[in-house]
Amino acid sequence: MHPPGIPALEMSRCPSERCAAVFEVSPDRLGRNIRCPACHSPMTARPLGVEAKLVAQQQRVSGESGLPLPRLPFAVLVDNVRSLWNVGSIFRTSDACGVRELVLSGITGYPPREQIAKTALGAERAVAWRYRADASSALEELTAAGYVPVAVEATREARPFDQLDWPSPVCLVIGSEVAGIAPPMLEVCRHHVSIPMRGIKDSLNVAVAFGIVAQHVARQLEPAA
């Protein structure tokens, strides 16, 4: 629930075709001239609903290819992932796995950034995404939309990722490379899954771990032929 006395932030988008960054803006700035925090271009702050943003991105990508992109009932929440190269890799994997929506939160960087573009290789323009500063609020929105949250984290409750009867629609929750997923977020996630490790290390790079689990999830969610 939003804290009383503090106005809820609105989402706005840079009108520049080269940027199109989505960011939060205070309601008292709507209708006023501001500068895009990503590219610093002058613009008028206008509200943008989540669904409108997703539709706009999907239409733009479909227009580039001439074909609608196949997407699965699959969302991903990425919280506090510092490395922009990892973020770019997550974009690329999300595109390959048919992710419908990618939500970036906390300190996680978002396009347009050169480091993201170098590893995403254009996937940042193909996957519908949005940024939310507060991961808990983002997770509330996703669960309200029907997604079942599943944490990729080696907790006591975690089971191997290939032993879960995967729900649909599902939202994978990915956390910090160092600290992992914050405990309050773990409590919200209905399931925890992990990747069996057979070496001296007890974890994988966050983008690699996401790729392993996401490919499995995609296969589970694909409609039967």
C-alpha positions as CSV (number, residue, x, y, z in Angstrom):
1,M,0.0,0.0,0.0
2,H,1.2,3.5,-0.8
3,P,2.4,5.5,2.3
4,P,-0.2,8.1,3.3
5,G,0.6,11.7,2.7
6,I,3.1,10.9,0.0
7,P,1.8,11.3,-3.6
8,A,2.1,8.3,-5.8
9,L,4.6,8.7,-8.6
10,E,3.5,8.5,-12.2
11,M,5.2,6.9,-15.1
12,S,6.3,9.1,-18.1
13,R,8.3,8.4,-21.3
14,C,10.8,10.4,-23.2
15,P,9.2,11.3,-26.6
16,S,12.6,11.0,-28.4
17,E,12.6,7.9,-30.7
18,R,16.3,7.5,-30.0
19,C,15.7,7.3,-26.3
20,A,12.1,6.4,-25.3
21,A,13.2,5.9,-21.7
22,V,10.5,5.3,-19.1
23,F,10.9,6.8,-15.7
24,E,8.9,7.9,-12.6
25,V,7.8,11.5,-12.2
26,S,6.1,13.4,-9.4
27,P,2.5,14.2,-10.1
28,D,3.1,17.9,-9.6
29,R,5.5,17.8,-12.5
30,L,2.9,16.5,-15.0
31,G,2.2,18.9,-17.8
32,R,5.4,20.9,-17.1
33,N,8.6,21.2,-19.0
34,I,11.3,18.8,-17.7
35,R,14.4,17.1,-19.0
36,C,14.6,13.4,-19.7
37,P,16.8,11.9,-16.9
38,A,18.3,9.5,-19.5
39,C,19.1,11.6,-22.5
40,H,18.5,15.1,-21.0
41,S,16.3,16.2,-23.9
42,P,13.6,18.8,-23.1
43,M,10.1,17.3,-22.9
44,T,6.7,17.8,-21.4
45,A,6.0,15.3,-18.6
46,R,2.9,13.3,-19.5
47,P,1.5,10.3,-17.6
48,L,1.9,6.9,-19.2
49,G,-0.1,3.8,-18.0
50,V,1.7,0.5,-17.8
51,E,-0.5,-1.2,-20.3
52,A,-0.2,1.7,-22.8
53,K,3.6,1.4,-22.6
54,L,3.6,-2.3,-23.2
55,V,1.3,-2.0,-26.2
56,A,3.4,0.8,-27.6
57,Q,6.6,-1.1,-27.3
58,Q,5.1,-4.3,-28.8
59,Q,3.6,-2.3,-31.7
60,R,6.9,-0.7,-32.4
61,V,8.8,-4.0,-32.5
62,S,6.1,-5.7,-34.6
63,G,6.3,-2.7,-37.0
64,E,10.1,-3.2,-37.4
65,S,9.8,-6.9,-38.3
66,G,6.3,-6.9,-39.9
67,L,5.3,-9.8,-37.7
68,P,3.9,-10.0,-34.1
69,L,6.4,-11.4,-31.6
70,P,5.4,-14.6,-29.9
71,R,5.3,-14.0,-26.1
72,L,4.6,-16.4,-23.2
73,P,2.7,-15.8,-20.0
74,F,6.1,-15.0,-18.5
75,A,7.3,-11.9,-16.6
76,V,10.7,-11.1,-15.0
77,L,11.4,-8.8,-12.0
78,V,15.1,-7.8,-11.8
79,D,16.0,-6.0,-8.5
80,N,19.3,-4.3,-7.6
81,V,21.4,-5.9,-10.3
82,R,24.3,-3.4,-10.6
83,S,26.2,-4.7,-13.7
84,L,24.8,-3.1,-16.9
85,W,26.4,-5.9,-18.9
86,N,24.3,-8.4,-16.9
87,V,21.2,-6.3,-17.5
88,G,21.9,-6.4,-21.2
89,S,22.4,-10.1,-21.1
90,I,19.1,-10.5,-19.3
91,F,17.3,-8.5,-22.0
92,R,18.8,-10.8,-24.7
93,T,17.8,-14.0,-22.8
94,S,14.3,-12.6,-22.1
95,D,13.8,-12.0,-25.9
96,A,15.0,-15.5,-26.7
97,C,12.7,-17.0,-24.1
98,G,9.6,-15.2,-25.1
99,V,9.3,-13.1,-21.9
100,R,6.2,-10.9,-22.1
101,E,7.4,-8.2,-19.7
102,L,10.7,-7.3,-18.0
103,V,10.5,-5.1,-14.9
104,L,13.7,-3.4,-13.6
105,S,13.9,-2.0,-10.1
106,G,16.1,-0.6,-7.4
107,I,19.6,0.2,-8.6
108,T,19.2,-1.9,-11.7
109,G,20.1,0.2,-14.8
110,Y,17.8,0.6,-17.8
111,P,18.1,1.6,-21.4
112,P,19.4,3.6,-23.1
113,R,22.9,2.7,-21.8
114,E,25.8,1.8,-23.9
115,Q,26.8,-1.2,-21.8
116,I,23.3,-2.6,-21.9
117,A,23.1,-2.2,-25.7
118,K,26.5,-4.0,-26.1
119,T,25.2,-7.2,-24.6
120,A,21.5,-6.9,-25.4
121,L,22.3,-6.5,-29.2
122,G,18.9,-4.9,-29.9
123,A,16.9,-7.1,-27.5
124,E,16.3,-4.0,-25.4
125,R,14.0,-2.8,-28.2
126,A,12.2,-6.1,-28.6
127,V,11.3,-6.8,-25.0
128,A,8.6,-4.8,-23.3
129,W,10.1,-3.3,-20.1
130,R,9.5,-0.7,-17.4
131,Y,11.4,0.7,-14.5
132,R,10.0,0.8,-10.9
133,A,12.1,2.3,-8.1
134,D,10.5,0.1,-5.5
135,A,10.7,-3.6,-6.1
136,S,7.9,-4.5,-3.6
137,S,5.5,-2.2,-5.4
138,A,6.5,-3.7,-8.7
139,L,5.9,-7.2,-7.3
140,E,2.5,-6.2,-6.0
141,E,1.5,-4.9,-9.5
142,L,2.7,-8.2,-11.1
143,T,0.8,-10.4,-8.6
144,A,-2.3,-8.3,-9.0
145,A,-2.0,-8.9,-12.8
146,G,-2.1,-12.7,-12.1
147,Y,1.6,-13.6,-12.1
148,V,2.8,-16.2,-9.6
149,P,6.2,-15.0,-8.3
150,V,9.0,-17.5,-8.1
151,A,12.4,-16.5,-6.6
152,V,15.6,-17.8,-8.1
153,E,17.5,-18.1,-4.8
154,A,19.3,-20.9,-2.9
155,T,17.2,-20.8,0.3
156,R,16.3,-23.6,2.6
157,E,12.9,-23.9,0.9
158,A,14.3,-23.9,-2.6
159,R,13.9,-26.9,-4.8
160,P,15.8,-27.7,-8.0
161,F,14.4,-25.5,-10.8
162,D,13.6,-28.6,-12.9
163,Q,11.5,-30.2,-10.2
164,L,8.9,-27.4,-9.9
165,D,5.5,-27.7,-11.4
166,W,5.7,-24.3,-13.0
167,P,2.7,-22.1,-12.7
168,S,1.3,-19.9,-15.5
169,P,1.5,-17.0,-15.7
170,V,4.7,-16.9,-13.8
171,C,7.1,-14.1,-12.7
172,L,10.7,-15.0,-12.1
173,V,12.3,-12.8,-9.4
174,I,16.1,-12.1,-9.7
175,G,18.1,-10.3,-7.1
176,S,21.5,-8.6,-6.4
177,E,24.6,-10.4,-7.7
178,V,26.1,-10.2,-4.1
179,A,23.2,-10.0,-1.6
180,G,20.6,-11.9,-3.5
181,I,16.9,-11.3,-3.2
182,A,15.9,-9.2,-0.2
183,P,14.1,-11.2,2.6
184,P,10.8,-9.2,2.3
185,M,10.7,-10.1,-1.4
186,L,11.4,-13.8,-0.7
187,E,8.5,-13.9,1.7
188,V,6.1,-12.8,-1.0
189,C,7.4,-15.4,-3.6
190,R,5.3,-18.5,-3.5
191,H,8.1,-20.7,-4.7
192,H,11.9,-20.7,-4.4
193,V,14.1,-22.5,-7.0
194,S,17.8,-23.1,-7.2
195,I,20.4,-24.5,-9.6
196,P,22.4,-27.5,-8.4
197,M,26.1,-26.7,-8.0
198,R,28.8,-29.3,-8.4
199,G,32.0,-27.3,-7.9
200,I,33.7,-25.2,-5.2
201,K,31.4,-22.2,-5.8
202,D,27.8,-22.1,-4.5
203,S,26.3,-19.7,-7.1
204,L,26.5,-18.6,-10.7
205,N,26.7,-15.2,-12.4
206,V,23.2,-13.7,-12.2
207,A,22.7,-13.5,-16.0
208,V,23.9,-17.1,-16.5
209,A,21.6,-18.4,-13.7
210,F,18.7,-16.5,-15.2
211,G,19.4,-18.0,-18.6
212,I,19.4,-21.5,-17.3
213,V,16.1,-21.2,-15.5
214,A,14.4,-19.0,-18.1
215,Q,15.0,-21.5,-20.9
216,H,13.5,-24.2,-18.8
217,V,10.5,-22.1,-17.9
218,A,9.9,-21.2,-21.5
219,R,9.8,-24.9,-22.5
220,Q,7.3,-25.5,-19.7
221,L,5.0,-22.7,-20.7
222,E,5.0,-23.3,-24.5
223,P,1.6,-24.5,-25.7
224,A,1.4,-28.1,-26.6
225,A,1.8,-28.7,-30.3
